[in-house]
Amino acid sequence: MDHEDQSRGASAEGRDIASVMGFSGFGKKARTFDFNAIFEQTRRTAIERSQRVLEEREMEEGSRKKESMANSASKNVLPSTSTVSESSSSDDELIGPPLPTKTFIQTSAAEEDEFIGPPIPRFKDSEDDDDDDEGNNEDDDNPVKRIPDTHEITLQHGTKTVSALGLDPSGARLVTGGYDYDVKFWDFAGMDASLQAFRSLQPCECHQIKSLQYSITGDVILVVAGNSQAKVLDRDGFQVIECVKGDQYIVDMANTKGHTAMLNGGCWHPKIKEEFLTCSNDGTVRTWDINDEKKHKNVFKPRSMKGKKVIPTCCTYSRDGKLIASGCQDGTIHIWDRNLSVHTKFHCRQAHVPGSDTSCLTFSYDGTLLASRGGDDTLKTWDMRNFKNPLNVITGLSTFFPMTDCCFSPDDKMIVTGTSVKKGDGNGKLIFFDRETCQKMYEIEVTNSSVVRCLWHPKLNQIMVGTGNGLAKVYYDPVKSQRGAKLCVVKSKRKEKQAEALTQDYIITPHALPMFREDRQRSTRKQLEKDRLDPVKSHKPEPPVSGPGRGGRVGTHGGTLSSFIVKNIALDKTDDSNPREAILRHAKDAEENPYWVAPAYKRTQPNPVFADEESEDEDADKEPQWKIRKI
């Protein structure tokens, strides 16, 4: 109690002193916080906010429901088609539940006549549909209708035979090679109607091009020429690798690293993008890896019936890449398993006439059929399940080139090949045969020369043909074909811009005096026209002199005596006499009256001494005995 009384007294004294001195207190008092009250206030505030949010959400949902109900009611109510008089306006208000959505109201005949809007489409009868379906089925069943030959473009490769064609898998670029050693690149998307190649090169110098083919990815090109080393180029024509040349002094070709004689053909593996195949006159078929140019991968050696070496003239892979086929000069066809290089899996000894070059082997897309184009003017088909005898034989297909092609159509129902003709004996043809019966279905007269190469691209549905007169033709159909030649024929030819060159060098001298400053050439065309009129700058030839001569030139017509003398005497130096007779004319006079040479040597000239002629018998008698010839 005493302590409380003292504190109260002290506080009272402090207030008195503060009032006397004129201020409220001696310092700030510490604030006190009631945490329970703060928590309670916060809880109430949160509850109020959550209630407001819930009320706002309920109001929004209610408004949405009202709008959806109004929309559904407006959709369910169908507009009335009957006309109502103006006096009965109260009838316009709909009373009662809305009409069902599937209610149909019949209109009067007059209203049907007054129909406004586009006419209702008339559907075809069932008979018309059946007729159209039959027509479409006929087009589908007839393979001839699928041949794209309505339009064509001609690419001028050169003047000699186009012996190689290659088209990349996408169909964007075509590459051609020929007997003129040139390889030309054609870009369908970059060409215009002038149809000019964007690049031309000679990858193998002075060797004819035998085969060109893009890889399955289209990034590199295999070039097979008349030399013993195949090359691989990129899409722009730059060399990637060159195969190594083998040692021609080794008898066993399996022990050499590469080919030792001229190449005859080559192709890429259809599944492995790094592997390709070549065949050569050294009697081997070799596989290569693009990553190893120093040595071949495998060697296949075809043999005759007697076990002797034969020369393969063509080679190819099967569609799945598991088989390697080769046609030889003795008329045989050898087929190996790609992984077994010693023994053949299939072979036919009398496939074609011995001594004729089998120019092409190609497998069908389903892999069950093999077509061979022989140098004996035949085309034969072989069943891979029974390879002893051919299924069909087509004769009378003349061929003069060792690389005449044959190929299958993209639908695998036709076989295509070309024929050769002599100069002036007609036109080379591209002939289409049925795959099963080998009956002639269609033919195209290409040009007045032989058809050497043919290629039917499955993606573009366009046919490329190489001819013997340096042309590469592309056949296409605007409806059935895709891209390719269709891209370049629609582009107009680019106008050639004439290169404007300065007639003389223009020297800029900004600080020169006006009298020495040259006028700036505004247009080279105007300056060229002015220089053309100037006879000195254009080096105009002098016209012939008419009348008397002037300027040191004699007139064409002898108007004066001097011109007549010059024309008829001084300039006439023709001498038709014999030069020997002209010299001998003075021989007698020179002997009797020597004047030029003989008097100068008169004192010192020795007397001529001539040898006496002796008979041969006397000379023989004078010879010693040991020199006389014994008979």
C-alpha positions as CSV (number, residue, x, y, z in Angstrom):
1,M,0.0,0.0,0.0
2,D,2.8,2.3,0.8
3,H,4.4,1.6,-2.5
4,E,1.2,2.4,-4.4
5,D,0.7,5.6,-2.6
6,Q,4.2,6.7,-3.4
7,S,3.8,6.0,-7.1
8,R,0.5,7.9,-7.2
9,G,2.1,10.8,-5.5
10,A,5.0,10.7,-7.9
11,S,2.7,10.7,-10.9
12,A,0.7,13.6,-9.5
13,E,3.9,15.6,-8.9
14,G,4.9,14.8,-12.5
15,R,1.7,16.2,-13.9
16,D,2.0,19.3,-11.8
17,I,5.5,19.9,-12.9
18,A,4.5,19.3,-16.6
19,S,1.6,21.7,-16.4
20,V,3.9,24.4,-14.8
21,M,6.6,23.9,-17.4
22,G,4.2,23.9,-20.4
23,F,4.5,20.3,-21.9
24,S,2.4,17.2,-21.7
25,G,4.9,14.7,-20.4
26,F,8.4,13.6,-20.0
27,G,8.4,10.9,-22.8
28,K,6.3,8.4,-25.0
29,K,4.5,5.6,-23.3
30,A,5.0,2.0,-24.7
31,R,2.0,0.6,-26.7
32,T,0.3,-2.5,-25.5
33,F,-1.1,-5.1,-28.0
34,D,-4.0,-7.5,-27.4
35,F,-3.3,-10.4,-29.7
36,N,-6.7,-12.1,-29.1
37,A,-8.5,-9.0,-30.2
38,I,-6.4,-8.7,-33.3
39,F,-7.1,-12.4,-34.3
40,E,-10.8,-12.0,-33.7
41,Q,-10.9,-8.9,-35.9
42,T,-9.0,-10.6,-38.7
43,R,-11.3,-13.7,-38.6
44,R,-14.4,-11.5,-38.9
45,T,-12.9,-9.6,-41.8
46,A,-12.1,-12.8,-43.7
47,I,-15.6,-14.2,-43.2
48,E,-17.1,-11.0,-44.5
49,R,-14.9,-11.0,-47.6
50,S,-15.7,-14.7,-48.4
51,Q,-19.4,-14.0,-48.0
52,R,-19.2,-11.2,-50.5
53,V,-17.3,-13.3,-53.0
54,L,-19.9,-16.1,-52.7
55,E,-22.7,-13.7,-53.3
56,E,-21.1,-12.3,-56.4
57,R,-20.5,-15.8,-57.8
58,E,-24.1,-16.7,-57.2
59,M,-25.3,-13.6,-58.9
60,E,-23.2,-14.3,-62.0
61,E,-24.4,-17.9,-62.2
62,G,-28.0,-16.8,-61.9
63,S,-27.5,-14.3,-64.8
64,R,-25.9,-17.0,-67.0
65,K,-28.8,-19.4,-66.3
66,K,-31.3,-16.7,-67.3
67,E,-29.5,-16.0,-70.5
68,S,-29.2,-19.7,-71.4
69,M,-32.9,-20.2,-70.7
70,A,-33.8,-17.2,-72.9
71,N,-31.7,-18.5,-75.8
72,S,-33.2,-22.0,-75.6
73,A,-36.7,-20.5,-75.5
74,S,-35.9,-18.4,-78.6
75,K,-34.6,-21.5,-80.4
76,N,-37.6,-23.6,-79.6
77,V,-40.1,-21.0,-80.8
78,L,-40.5,-21.3,-84.6
79,P,-41.5,-18.3,-86.6
80,S,-45.1,-18.3,-87.8
81,T,-45.5,-18.3,-91.6
82,S,-49.2,-17.3,-91.6
83,T,-49.9,-13.6,-92.1
84,V,-51.9,-11.8,-89.4
85,S,-53.9,-8.6,-89.9
86,E,-52.7,-5.4,-88.3
87,S,-55.9,-5.1,-86.2
88,S,-55.3,-8.3,-84.3
89,S,-52.0,-7.3,-82.8
90,S,-52.8,-9.1,-79.5
91,D,-52.6,-12.4,-81.4
92,D,-48.9,-11.9,-82.0
93,E,-48.1,-12.5,-78.4
94,L,-47.5,-16.2,-77.9
95,I,-49.3,-17.6,-74.9
96,G,-48.6,-21.0,-73.5
97,P,-45.6,-23.4,-73.6
98,P,-43.2,-23.1,-76.5
99,L,-43.8,-25.3,-79.6
100,P,-41.6,-28.4,-79.9
101,T,-38.5,-28.1,-82.1
102,K,-39.5,-30.9,-84.5
103,T,-42.9,-29.3,-85.4
104,F,-43.3,-28.8,-89.2
105,I,-45.6,-26.1,-90.5
106,Q,-47.0,-26.6,-94.0
107,T,-46.8,-23.7,-96.3
108,S,-49.1,-22.8,-99.1
109,A,-48.4,-23.4,-102.7
110,A,-48.1,-19.7,-103.4
111,E,-45.4,-19.3,-100.8
112,E,-43.5,-22.2,-102.2
113,D,-43.5,-20.5,-105.6
114,E,-42.1,-17.3,-104.1
115,F,-38.9,-19.0,-102.8
116,I,-36.0,-16.6,-102.3
117,G,-32.4,-17.8,-102.2
118,P,-30.1,-20.3,-103.9
119,P,-31.7,-23.3,-105.5
120,I,-31.7,-26.5,-103.6
121,P,-29.1,-28.9,-105.1
122,R,-30.5,-31.7,-107.1
123,F,-29.1,-35.1,-106.2
124,K,-28.1,-37.6,-108.9
125,D,-30.1,-40.7,-109.4
126,S,-28.8,-44.0,-108.4
127,E,-28.4,-45.0,-112.0
128,D,-26.1,-42.0,-112.7
129,D,-24.0,-42.9,-109.7
130,D,-23.7,-46.5,-110.9
131,D,-22.6,-45.3,-114.4
132,D,-19.9,-43.0,-112.8
133,D,-18.6,-45.7,-110.6
134,E,-18.3,-48.0,-113.5
135,G,-16.4,-45.4,-115.5
136,N,-14.0,-44.8,-112.6
137,N,-13.5,-48.5,-112.2
138,E,-12.6,-48.8,-115.8
139,D,-10.0,-46.0,-115.5
140,D,-8.6,-47.7,-112.5
141,D,-8.4,-51.1,-114.2
142,N,-6.8,-49.8,-117.3
143,P,-3.1,-49.1,-116.6
144,V,-2.7,-47.2,-119.9
145,K,-4.9,-44.4,-118.5
146,R,-2.2,-43.8,-115.9
147,I,0.6,-43.2,-118.3
148,P,1.6,-39.5,-118.0
149,D,2.3,-38.6,-121.7
150,T,0.0,-35.7,-122.4
151,H,2.7,-33.1,-122.1
152,E,6.5,-33.1,-122.5
153,I,9.5,-30.9,-122.2
154,T,12.9,-31.3,-123.9
155,L,16.2,-30.6,-122.1
156,Q,19.1,-30.1,-124.4
157,H,22.1,-31.9,-122.9
158,G,24.4,-31.8,-125.9
159,T,24.8,-33.3,-129.3
160,K,25.9,-36.8,-128.3
161,T,24.2,-39.7,-126.7
162,V,22.6,-39.2,-123.2
163,S,23.9,-42.4,-121.6
164,A,23.0,-41.8,-118.0
165,L,20.0,-40.4,-116.1
166,G,19.5,-39.8,-112.3
167,L,16.7,-38.3,-110.3
168,D,16.8,-37.7,-106.6
169,P,14.2,-39.4,-104.4
170,S,12.3,-36.1,-103.8
171,G,12.2,-35.4,-107.6
172,A,13.7,-31.9,-107.2
173,R,16.8,-32.4,-109.3
174,L,17.7,-34.3,-112.4
175,V,21.3,-35.2,-113.5
176,T,22.2,-36.2,-117.0
177,G,25.5,-37.6,-118.4
178,G,26.5,-38.5,-121.9
179,Y,29.2,-39.5,-124.4
180,D,30.5,-35.9,-124.4
181,Y,31.9,-36.5,-120.9
182,D,29.6,-33.8,-119.4
183,V,27.4,-34.2,-116.4
184,K,24.6,-31.5,-116.2
185,F,22.5,-30.7,-113.2
186,W,18.8,-29.5,-113.7
187,D,16.8,-28.0,-110.9
188,F,13.0,-28.1,-111.7
189,A,12.2,-25.5,-109.0
190,G,14.9,-23.1,-110.1
191,M,14.5,-23.4,-113.9
192,D,12.2,-21.2,-116.0
193,A,10.7,-21.9,-119.4
194,S,14.2,-21.6,-121.1
195,L,15.1,-25.0,-119.5
196,Q,18.8,-24.3,-118.9
197,A,21.0,-26.5,-116.6
198,F,22.4,-24.6,-113.6
199,R,25.7,-26.5,-113.6
200,S,27.8,-28.5,-116.1
201,L,31.1,-30.3,-115.3
202,Q,33.4,-33.2,-116.4
203,P,34.0,-35.3,-113.3
204,C,36.0,-38.0,-115.1
205,E,37.8,-35.8,-117.7
206,C,37.8,-37.7,-121.1
207,H,35.8,-40.8,-120.1
208,Q,32.2,-41.4,-121.2
209,I,29.6,-41.4,-118.5
210,K,28.1,-44.9,-118.0
211,S,25.7,-44.5,-115.0
212,L,24.5,-41.8,-112.6
213,Q,22.3,-42.4,-109.5
214,Y,21.3,-40.5,-106.4
215,S,21.6,-42.2,-103.0
216,I,18.4,-43.1,-101.1
217,T,18.8,-39.9,-99.1
218,G,19.5,-37.8,-102.2
219,D,22.6,-36.1,-100.7
220,V,25.3,-37.7,-102.9
221,I,25.5,-39.0,-106.5
222,L,27.4,-42.1,-107.8
223,V,29.2,-41.4,-111.1
224,V,30.4,-44.5,-113.1
225,A,32.4,-43.6,-116.2
226,G,34.7,-45.4,-118.6
227,N,37.7,-45.4,-116.2
228,S,38.3,-47.9,-113.4
229,Q,37.6,-45.6,-110.5
230,A,34.0,-44.7,-109.6
231,K,33.4,-41.3,-108.0
232,V,30.8,-39.9,-105.5
233,L,29.8,-36.3,-105.8
234,D,27.6,-34.2,-103.6
235,R,24.4,-32.4,-104.8
236,D,26.4,-29.5,-106.1
237,G,28.9,-31.5,-108.1
238,F,31.9,-31.4,-105.7
239,Q,33.8,-34.7,-105.2
240,V,33.3,-36.6,-102.0
241,I,35.3,-39.7,-102.6
242,E,37.1,-41.5,-105.5
243,C,37.5,-45.3,-105.3
244,V,41.0,-46.7,-105.3
245,K,42.5,-48.3,-108.4
246,G,43.6,-52.0,-108.1
247,D,46.9,-53.6,-109.0
248,Q,46.5,-54.9,-112.6
249,Y,49.5,-57.2,-112.2
250,I,47.8,-59.4,-109.6
251,V,46.0,-62.4,-111.2
252,D,43.5,-63.0,-108.4
253,M,41.2,-60.0,-108.5
254,A,40.0,-60.7,-104.9
255,N,43.4,-59.7,-103.6
256,T,43.3,-56.2,-105.2
257,K,41.8,-53.2,-103.5
258,G,39.8,-51.9,-106.4
259,H,38.9,-52.4,-110.1
260,T,41.7,-52.6,-112.7
261,A,39.7,-52.2,-115.9
262,M,36.9,-50.1,-117.3
263,L,33.7,-49.9,-115.3
264,N,30.3,-51.0,-116.8
265,G,27.7,-50.0,-114.2
266,G,26.9,-49.2,-110.6
267,C,24.1,-48.5,-108.2
268,W,23.3,-47.6,-104.6
269,H,22.0,-50.0,-101.9
270,P,18.2,-49.4,-101.5
271,K,18.4,-49.5,-97.7
272,I,21.9,-48.7,-96.6
273,K,22.9,-45.1,-97.6
274,E,26.6,-45.6,-97.4
275,E,27.0,-48.7,-99.6
276,F,27.1,-48.9,-103.4
277,L,27.9,-51.5,-106.1
278,T,30.1,-51.5,-109.2
279,C,31.0,-53.9,-112.0
280,S,34.0,-53.9,-114.3
281,N,35.7,-55.5,-117.2
282,D,38.2,-57.1,-114.8
283,G,35.5,-59.7,-114.2
284,T,34.4,-58.6,-110.7
285,V,31.4,-57.1,-109.0
286,R,32.5,-55.1,-105.9
287,T,30.6,-53.4,-103.1
288,W,32.0,-50.2,-101.5
289,D,31.5,-48.2,-98.3
290,I,31.5,-44.4,-98.8
291,N,33.4,-44.0,-95.5
292,D,36.3,-46.3,-96.7
293,E,37.6,-45.3,-100.2
294,K,40.9,-47.2,-99.8
295,K,39.5,-50.7,-100.2
296,H,36.4,-52.4,-101.4
297,K,33.9,-54.1,-99.0
298,N,33.2,-57.4,-100.8
299,V,34.1,-59.0,-104.2
300,F,31.8,-61.2,-106.3
301,K,33.4,-63.1,-109.2
302,P,31.1,-64.5,-111.9
303,R,32.3,-67.6,-113.6
304,S,31.3,-69.4,-116.8
305,M,30.2,-73.0,-117.0
306,K,33.8,-74.0,-117.5
307,G,34.9,-72.0,-114.5
308,K,36.5,-69.2,-116.6
309,K,36.3,-65.5,-115.9
310,V,33.4,-63.6,-117.6
311,I,32.8,-59.9,-117.8
312,P,29.8,-58.4,-116.0
313,T,28.0,-55.8,-118.1
314,C,25.4,-54.7,-115.6
315,C,24.6,-55.0,-111.9
316,T,21.8,-54.2,-109.4
317,Y,20.4,-54.7,-106.0
318,S,17.1,-56.3,-105.2
319,R,14.4,-54.0,-103.7
320,D,15.1,-55.2,-100.1
321,G,18.9,-55.1,-100.7
322,K,19.5,-58.7,-99.8
323,L,20.4,-59.9,-103.3
324,I,22.9,-58.8,-105.9
325,A,22.3,-59.6,-109.6
326,S,24.7,-59.3,-112.5
327,G,24.3,-59.9,-116.2
328,C,27.4,-61.1,-118.1
329,Q,28.8,-61.1,-121.7
330,D,28.3,-64.8,-122.1
331,G,24.5,-64.3,-121.7
332,T,24.4,-65.6,-118.1
333,I,22.7,-64.0,-115.1
334,H,24.2,-64.5,-111.6
335,I,22.4,-63.6,-108.4
336,W,24.3,-63.7,-105.1
337,D,23.3,-63.3,-101.5
338,R,24.7,-60.0,-100.3
339,N,26.5,-61.6,-97.4
340,L,27.8,-64.7,-99.2
341,S,30.2,-63.8,-102.0
342,V,31.4,-67.2,-103.0
343,H,28.5,-69.3,-104.4
344,T,25.6,-67.9,-106.3
345,K,22.1,-68.2,-105.0
346,F,20.5,-68.2,-108.5
347,H,22.0,-68.4,-111.9
348,C,20.9,-69.1,-115.4
349,R,23.4,-70.1,-118.0
350,Q,21.5,-69.4,-121.2
351,A,19.5,-66.3,-120.2
352,H,20.5,-64.4,-123.4
353,V,22.6,-65.2,-126.5
354,P,26.3,-65.6,-125.6
355,G,28.4,-62.7,-126.8
356,S,25.6,-60.1,-126.4
357,D,25.9,-57.5,-123.6
358,T,23.0,-57.7,-121.1
359,S,22.3,-54.0,-120.8
360,C,19.9,-53.9,-117.8
361,L,18.6,-55.9,-114.9
362,T,15.7,-54.6,-112.7
363,F,13.6,-56.1,-109.9
364,S,9.9,-55.5,-109.6
365,Y,8.6,-53.5,-106.6
366,D,7.2,-56.6,-104.9
367,G,10.5,-58.4,-105.4
368,T,9.1,-61.5,-107.1
369,L,10.0,-60.7,-110.7
370,L,13.2,-59.8,-112.5
371,A,13.3,-58.2,-116.0
372,S,16.4,-58.4,-118.2
373,R,17.2,-56.4,-121.3
374,G,19.6,-58.3,-123.5
375,G,21.8,-57.3,-126.3
376,D,20.1,-59.9,-128.5
377,D,17.1,-57.5,-128.9
378,T,15.0,-59.3,-126.3
379,L,13.3,-58.5,-123.0
380,K,12.7,-61.4,-120.6
381,T,11.0,-61.7,-117.3
382,W,12.0,-64.2,-114.6
383,D,10.2,-65.5,-111.6
384,M,12.5,-65.5,-108.5
385,R,10.7,-68.6,-107.2
386,N,11.5,-70.6,-110.4
387,F,14.6,-69.1,-112.0
388,K,15.5,-71.8,-114.5
389,N,13.2,-70.7,-117.3
390,P,11.9,-67.2,-118.3
391,L,8.2,-66.5,-117.8
392,N,7.9,-64.4,-121.0
393,V,10.1,-63.4,-123.8
394,I,9.6,-60.3,-126.0
395,T,11.6,-60.2,-129.2
396,G,12.2,-57.6,-131.9
397,L,13.4,-54.8,-129.5
398,S,16.5,-53.5,-131.3
399,T,19.3,-52.1,-129.1
400,F,22.6,-50.6,-130.2
401,F,23.8,-49.3,-126.8
402,P,25.2,-51.3,-123.8
403,M,23.1,-49.3,-121.3
404,T,19.6,-49.6,-122.8
405,D,17.2,-49.4,-119.9
406,C,14.0,-51.2,-118.8
407,C,12.0,-50.4,-115.7
408,F,8.7,-51.1,-113.9
409,S,5.8,-48.7,-113.6
410,P,5.0,-47.3,-110.1
411,D,1.9,-49.5,-109.8
412,D,4.0,-52.6,-110.8
413,K,1.7,-53.5,-113.7
414,M,3.8,-52.5,-116.7
415,I,7.4,-52.9,-118.0
416,V,8.9,-50.0,-120.0
417,T,11.8,-50.1,-122.4
418,G,13.2,-48.2,-125.4
419,T,14.2,-49.2,-128.9
420,S,17.2,-48.1,-131.0
421,V,17.1,-47.1,-134.7
422,K,19.7,-46.3,-137.3
423,K,20.0,-42.8,-138.6
424,G,17.2,-42.0,-141.0
425,D,15.3,-45.3,-140.4
426,G,12.5,-43.9,-138.3
427,N,11.9,-42.8,-134.7
428,G,13.0,-44.4,-131.4
429,K,10.1,-45.6,-129.3
430,L,9.3,-46.0,-125.7
431,I,7.2,-49.2,-125.4
432,F,4.9,-50.3,-122.5
433,F,4.2,-54.0,-121.9
434,D,1.9,-55.8,-119.5
435,R,3.8,-57.4,-116.7
436,E,1.9,-60.6,-116.6
437,T,1.3,-61.3,-120.3
438,C,4.0,-59.1,-121.8
439,Q,1.6,-57.9,-124.4
440,K,2.3,-54.5,-126.0
441,M,-0.1,-52.0,-124.4
442,Y,1.2,-48.6,-125.5
443,E,4.1,-46.8,-127.2
444,I,5.4,-43.3,-127.5
445,E,7.5,-42.1,-130.5
446,V,10.2,-40.0,-128.8
447,T,12.5,-38.7,-131.5
448,N,14.3,-39.6,-134.7
449,S,17.1,-41.3,-132.7
450,S,17.5,-44.2,-130.4
451,V,15.9,-44.3,-126.9
452,V,18.7,-45.3,-124.5
453,R,17.7,-44.4,-120.9
454,C,14.2,-44.4,-119.4
455,L,13.2,-43.7,-115.8
456,W,9.7,-43.6,-114.3
457,H,9.7,-41.7,-111.0
458,P,7.1,-43.1,-108.6
459,K,6.7,-39.9,-106.5
460,L,6.4,-37.4,-109.4
461,N,4.7,-39.9,-111.8
462,Q,6.8,-38.5,-114.6
463,I,8.9,-40.4,-117.2
464,M,12.4,-39.3,-118.1
465,V,14.0,-40.4,-121.4
466,G,17.6,-40.1,-122.6
467,T,18.1,-40.3,-126.4
468,G,20.9,-40.9,-128.8
469,N,20.9,-37.3,-130.2
470,G,21.7,-35.5,-126.9
471,L,18.1,-34.8,-125.7
472,A,16.6,-35.6,-122.3
473,K,12.8,-35.6,-122.5
474,V,10.4,-35.4,-119.6
475,Y,6.8,-36.7,-120.0
476,Y,4.2,-35.6,-117.5
477,D,0.4,-35.1,-117.0
478,P,-0.8,-31.9,-115.4
479,V,-3.5,-33.8,-113.5
480,K,-1.8,-37.1,-112.6
481,S,1.8,-35.8,-112.1
482,Q,3.2,-33.9,-109.2
483,R,5.7,-31.1,-109.2
484,G,8.8,-31.8,-111.3
485,A,8.4,-30.4,-114.8
486,K,5.2,-28.7,-113.8
487,L,7.2,-26.2,-111.8
488,C,9.4,-24.9,-114.6
489,V,7.0,-24.7,-117.5
490,V,4.8,-22.1,-115.8
491,K,7.7,-19.7,-115.3
492,S,8.3,-17.1,-118.0
493,K,11.8,-16.7,-119.5
494,R,13.9,-14.2,-117.8
495,K,14.9,-11.2,-119.9
496,E,18.6,-10.9,-120.6
497,K,20.0,-7.8,-119.2
498,Q,22.6,-6.2,-121.5
499,A,25.7,-5.5,-119.6
500,E,26.4,-1.7,-119.6
501,A,30.1,-1.0,-119.9
502,L,31.8,2.3,-119.8
503,T,33.3,3.4,-123.1
504,Q,36.2,4.9,-121.4
505,D,37.5,5.2,-117.9
506,Y,36.0,8.1,-116.0
507,I,38.5,9.8,-113.6
508,I,37.0,11.8,-110.8
509,T,39.0,15.0,-109.9
510,P,37.0,17.1,-107.5
511,H,39.7,19.8,-107.1
512,A,40.5,20.2,-110.7
513,L,39.8,23.5,-112.5
514,P,36.6,23.6,-114.5
515,M,38.5,23.7,-117.8
516,F,40.2,20.4,-117.0
517,R,37.3,18.6,-115.3
518,E,35.6,15.9,-117.3
519,D,31.8,15.8,-117.7
520,R,30.2,13.1,-115.7
521,Q,28.7,10.3,-117.8
522,R,25.0,10.2,-117.0
523,S,24.1,7.2,-119.2
524,T,26.4,4.8,-120.9
525,R,23.7,4.1,-123.6
526,K,23.7,7.7,-124.8
527,Q,27.5,7.8,-124.7
528,L,27.6,4.6,-126.8
529,E,25.3,6.1,-129.4
530,K,27.5,9.2,-129.6
531,D,30.6,7.2,-130.0
532,R,28.9,5.1,-132.7
533,L,28.4,8.3,-134.7
534,D,32.0,9.3,-134.3
535,P,34.0,7.6,-137.1
536,V,37.3,7.8,-135.2
537,K,36.0,6.2,-132.0
538,S,33.9,3.6,-133.7
539,H,36.7,2.7,-136.2
540,K,34.5,3.1,-139.2
541,P,35.9,1.6,-142.3
542,E,36.8,4.0,-145.1
543,P,34.4,4.0,-148.0
544,P,35.7,3.4,-151.5
545,V,37.1,6.3,-153.4
546,S,34.8,7.7,-156.1
547,G,36.3,9.8,-158.8
548,P,39.9,10.9,-158.8
549,G,42.1,9.7,-155.9
550,R,42.6,11.8,-152.8
551,G,44.5,11.6,-149.5
552,G,47.1,9.3,-151.0
553,R,44.5,6.8,-152.3
554,V,44.2,6.0,-155.9
555,G,40.7,6.2,-157.5
556,T,39.0,3.1,-158.5
557,H,38.5,4.3,-162.1
558,G,41.5,5.6,-164.0
559,G,40.6,9.2,-164.4
560,T,44.2,10.4,-164.9
561,L,47.2,9.0,-166.8
562,S,49.2,8.2,-163.7
563,S,46.3,6.2,-162.2
564,F,46.0,4.3,-165.6
565,I,49.8,3.5,-165.5
566,V,49.7,2.3,-161.9
567,K,46.7,0.2,-162.5
568,N,47.8,-1.5,-165.8
569,I,51.6,-1.6,-165.6
570,A,53.0,-1.0,-162.2
571,L,50.6,-3.2,-160.3
572,D,50.4,-5.9,-163.0
573,K,53.1,-8.3,-161.9
574,T,51.6,-11.5,-163.1
575,D,54.1,-13.9,-164.9
576,D,52.8,-17.1,-166.3
577,S,56.1,-18.2,-167.9
578,N,58.0,-21.2,-166.7
579,P,60.9,-20.1,-164.3
580,R,63.2,-22.8,-165.6
581,E,62.8,-21.8,-169.1
582,A,63.3,-18.2,-168.2
583,I,66.7,-19.0,-166.6
584,L,67.9,-21.3,-169.4
585,R,67.1,-18.6,-171.8
586,H,70.2,-16.8,-170.7
587,A,72.5,-19.8,-170.4
588,K,74.1,-19.7,-173.8
589,D,74.8,-15.9,-173.5
590,A,76.4,-16.5,-170.1
591,E,78.8,-19.0,-171.5
592,E,79.9,-17.0,-174.5
593,N,80.1,-13.6,-172.8
594,P,80.7,-14.1,-169.0
595,Y,80.2,-10.8,-167.2
596,W,79.2,-11.2,-163.6
597,V,80.9,-14.2,-162.0
598,A,83.5,-15.8,-164.4
599,P,85.8,-12.7,-164.9
600,A,86.3,-12.3,-161.1
601,Y,87.8,-15.9,-160.9
602,K,89.6,-15.8,-164.3
603,R,93.1,-15.7,-162.9
604,T,92.7,-18.0,-159.9
605,Q,90.3,-20.5,-161.4
606,P,92.0,-24.0,-161.5
607,N,91.7,-26.3,-164.5
608,P,89.0,-28.9,-164.0
609,V,90.4,-32.4,-163.6
610,F,87.9,-35.2,-164.3
611,A,88.3,-38.8,-163.2
612,D,88.7,-41.4,-165.9
613,E,86.0,-44.0,-166.2
614,E,87.1,-47.5,-165.6
615,S,85.1,-50.7,-166.0
616,E,84.1,-52.8,-163.1
617,D,86.0,-55.8,-164.5
618,E,89.3,-54.0,-164.5
619,D,88.7,-53.0,-160.9
620,A,88.0,-56.5,-159.9
621,D,91.2,-57.8,-161.6
622,K,93.3,-55.3,-159.7
623,E,91.9,-56.4,-156.3
624,P,94.1,-58.8,-154.2
625,Q,93.3,-62.5,-154.2
626,W,92.0,-62.6,-150.7
627,K,89.4,-59.8,-151.4
628,I,87.9,-61.6,-154.4
629,R,84.5,-63.1,-153.4
630,K,84.3,-66.8,-153.5
631,I,81.4,-68.3,-155.4
